Amino acid sequence: MIVVNIFGYVMAYIGRVFLGLISEIGKMGIFLFNTLAYSVLPPYRWKPLLRQIWFQGYMSLIVIFMTGSFAGMVLALQFYHTLKQFGADSMLGPAVALSLIRELGPVFTALMVTGRAGSAITSEIGIMRISEQIDSLYVMALNPYKYVIVPNFLAAILCFPLLTALFDVIGIYGGYFVGVKLLGVSGELYFEQMKSIVNMEDIAMGFYKSLCFAIIVIWICCYKGFMVGTEFGGHGARAVSKATTDAVVMSSVTILIGDYIMGSFFI
């Protein structure tokens, strides 16, 4: 009898978790659909969009510059010692460029922007929710999606590819500094081999990844902030803190999973 009761409790718990997961996926899907719909419907709010472009793009430049330069330098250092064992140190340029353009550029950019801007977006929207600012927009017959969500969404779609491109360029020159200036690889060979091997398909793959990561990050971060206080996470400052942590962790894990899935299709 005890075994039967324990089994029943376990099955009931699994059922509740499964139903909660299905409900969460459904709410996230509806949220994304509304965001996409209101992104193309007028009226268009240009000032909030420009503000978010400044916040997500311009304010992330220092982080991207530092991360990109050291990522390229580390790649050049590691690839040089590996390639030198096979007498292929002339391929240092293409190795660094392909690693940055196809994989590390989009992934690192998305992770850095998630930690710097995504967390701030979640907490800002969460505070707007618990302070009833979003409810006030509904009361005034204003659409919170147009004022709060859509500017973040469109700004991310614009900024992520540009920041990824900047990350790639800075990383390539960081690899050039280590490989050519410090390790003695031919500078002309570094770029000539890169030009002959890297093609538009590699660049397009990085571009597609950055767009997908932009949608993933801003979707999760905005959703978590928008739903503060409506779930079991509680209310007040603790709910905002939990939503921000969940958004950053979920976005980071989803970026890595998405990178593998897209890489397996485009490789």
C-alpha positions in Angstrom: 0.0 0.0 0.0 2.8 2.4 0.9 4.6 1.6 -2.4 1.4 2.3 -4.3 1.0 5.7 -2.6 4.6 6.6 -3.3 4.2 5.6 -6.9 1.0 7.7 -7.1 2.7 10.8 -5.6 5.7 10.4 -8.0 3.4 10.1 -11.1 1.3 13.1 -9.9 4.5 15.2 -9.5 5.7 14.2 -13.0 2.3 15.0 -14.4 2.3 18.5 -12.8 5.8 19.2 -14.0 4.9 18.1 -17.6 1.7 20.1 -17.6 3.6 23.1 -16.3 6.3 22.8 -19.0 3.6 22.5 -21.7 1.9 25.6 -20.3 5.1 27.6 -20.2 6.0 26.7 -23.8 2.5 27.7 -24.9 2.8 31.1 -23.1 6.2 31.7 -24.5 4.9 30.9 -28.0 2.0 33.3 -27.7 4.4 36.0 -26.3 6.7 35.6 -29.4 3.8 35.6 -31.8 2.5 38.9 -30.3 5.9 40.4 -30.4 6.4 39.5 -34.1 2.9 40.7 -34.9 3.2 44.1 -33.2 6.7 44.6 -34.7 5.2 45.0 -38.2 2.0 46.7 -37.2 1.9 50.5 -37.0 2.3 52.9 -35.2 6.1 52.7 -35.0 7.9 54.1 -31.9 11.3 55.4 -33.1 12.5 57.0 -29.9 12.3 53.8 -27.8 14.0 51.9 -30.6 16.9 54.3 -30.9 17.3 54.3 -27.1 17.5 50.5 -27.1 20.0 50.5 -30.1 22.2 52.8 -28.0 21.8 50.6 -24.9 22.2 47.2 -26.5 24.7 48.2 -29.3 26.8 51.2 -28.4 27.0 50.5 -24.7 28.2 46.9 -25.5 31.1 48.0 -27.6 33.7 48.0 -24.9 32.8 44.5 -23.8 32.8 43.2 -27.4 36.2 44.9 -28.1 37.8 43.3 -25.0 36.3 39.9 -25.5 36.9 39.8 -29.2 40.6 40.9 -29.0 41.5 38.4 -26.3 39.5 35.6 -27.9 41.5 36.1 -31.2 44.8 36.3 -29.3 44.1 33.1 -27.4 43.0 31.3 -30.6 46.1 32.3 -32.4 48.4 31.2 -29.5 46.7 27.8 -29.3 46.4 27.2 -33.0 50.0 28.2 -33.7 51.5 25.6 -31.4 49.1 22.9 -32.7 49.6 23.7 -36.4 53.4 24.1 -36.0 53.7 20.4 -35.1 52.3 19.5 -38.5 54.3 22.2 -40.4 51.0 24.0 -41.2 51.6 27.3 -39.2 50.8 29.2 -42.5 47.2 28.2 -42.0 47.0 30.2 -38.8 44.9 33.0 -40.4 42.2 30.8 -41.8 42.0 28.7 -38.6 41.5 31.9 -36.5 39.1 33.5 -38.9 36.9 30.4 -39.4 36.7 29.7 -35.7 35.6 33.3 -35.0 33.2 33.8 -38.0 31.4 30.4 -37.8 31.3 29.7 -34.0 33.0 31.9 -31.4 31.9 35.3 -32.8 28.1 34.7 -32.7 28.2 32.7 -29.5 30.5 35.0 -27.5 28.7 38.1 -28.7 25.3 36.6 -27.7 26.6 35.6 -24.3 28.2 38.9 -23.6 25.2 40.9 -24.6 23.0 38.6 -22.6 25.0 39.2 -19.5 25.3 43.0 -20.0 22.0 44.0 -21.7 19.7 41.0 -21.4 19.8 40.9 -17.6 19.2 44.7 -17.4 16.2 44.4 -19.8 14.7 41.6 -17.7 15.0 43.5 -14.5 13.7 46.7 -16.0 10.6 45.1 -17.4 10.2 43.1 -14.2 10.3 46.3 -12.1 7.8 47.9 -14.5 5.5 44.9 -13.8 5.7 44.9 -10.0 5.4 48.7 -9.8 2.2 48.4 -12.0 3.6 50.5 -14.8 2.6 47.9 -17.4 -0.9 47.7 -15.9 -1.1 51.5 -16.2 -0.4 51.2 -19.9 -3.3 48.8 -20.2 -5.5 51.2 -18.3 -4.6 54.1 -20.6 -5.5 51.8 -23.6 -1.8 51.7 -24.7 -0.2 48.5 -25.9 2.8 47.4 -23.6 4.2 45.3 -26.5 4.6 48.4 -28.6 6.1 50.5 -25.9 8.2 48.0 -24.0 8.8 44.7 -25.9 9.0 45.6 -29.6 11.8 48.3 -29.3 14.0 45.7 -27.5 13.2 43.1 -30.1 14.0 45.2 -33.1 17.1 46.7 -31.5 18.4 43.2 -30.8 17.9 42.1 -34.4 19.8 45.2 -35.6 22.6 45.1 -33.1 23.5 41.5 -32.7 24.8 41.0 -36.3 26.7 44.2 -36.2 28.3 43.4 -32.9 29.1 39.9 -34.2 30.8 41.4 -37.2 32.8 43.8 -35.0 33.8 40.9 -32.7 35.0 38.9 -35.7 37.1 41.7 -37.1 38.7 42.6 -33.7 39.4 38.9 -33.1 41.1 38.4 -36.4 43.4 41.4 -35.8 44.0 40.1 -32.2 45.1 36.9 -33.8 47.3 38.8 -36.2 49.0 40.6 -33.4 49.9 37.4 -31.6 50.6 35.3 -34.7 52.6 37.9 -36.8 54.0 40.3 -34.3 54.8 37.9 -31.4 55.2 34.5 -33.0 56.7 35.4 -36.4 54.1 34.2 -38.9 54.2 36.0 -42.2 51.7 38.8 -42.2 51.0 38.5 -45.9 50.5 34.8 -45.6 48.1 35.3 -42.7 45.6 37.3 -44.8 46.2 35.6 -48.1 45.4 32.2 -46.8 42.4 33.6 -45.1 41.2 35.2 -48.3 41.5 32.0 -50.2 39.7 29.7 -47.7 37.1 31.8 -46.0 34.0 32.3 -48.2 30.6 33.9 -48.1 29.0 30.7 -46.9 31.0 30.9 -43.7 30.1 34.6 -43.2 26.4 33.9 -43.9 26.5 31.1 -41.3 27.7 33.5 -38.7 25.2 36.1 -39.7 22.3 33.6 -39.5 23.4 32.4 -36.1 23.6 36.0 -34.8 20.1 36.7 -35.9 18.8 33.5 -34.3 20.6 34.3 -31.1 19.2 37.8 -31.1 15.6 36.4 -31.3 16.3 33.8 -28.6 18.0 36.2 -26.1 15.5 39.1 -26.4 12.5 36.6 -26.4 13.5 34.9 -23.2 14.7 38.1 -21.4 11.6 40.1 -22.2 9.3 37.2 -21.5 10.8 36.5 -18.1 10.6 40.2 -17.1 7.0 40.5 -18.5 5.8 37.6 -16.5 7.2 38.7 -13.1 4.6 38.3 -10.4 2.3 36.2 -12.5 4.0 32.8 -11.8 5.1 31.0 -8.7 8.3 33.1 -8.4 6.6 35.3 -5.9 6.4 39.1 -5.9 8.6 42.1 -5.3 12.4 42.3 -5.5 12.8 38.6 -5.0 10.7 37.9 -8.1 12.7 40.3 -10.2 15.9 38.7 -9.0 14.7 35.2 -9.8 13.4 36.3 -13.3 16.7 37.9 -14.1 18.7 34.9 -13.1 16.4 32.5 -14.9 16.6 34.7 -18.1 20.4 34.8 -18.2 20.8 31.1 -17.5 18.1 30.0 -19.9 19.4 32.3 -22.6 23.0 31.1 -22.2 22.0 27.4 -22.3 19.7 27.9 -25.3 22.4 29.8 -27.2 24.8 26.8 -26.8 22.1 24.3 -27.7 21.1 26.4 -30.7 24.7 26.8 -31.8 25.1 23.0 -31.9 21.8 22.4 -33.7 22.5 25.1 -36.4 26.1 24.0 -36.7 25.0 20.4 -37.3 22.8 21.6 -40.2 25.2 24.0 -41.8 28.5 22.2 -41.3 
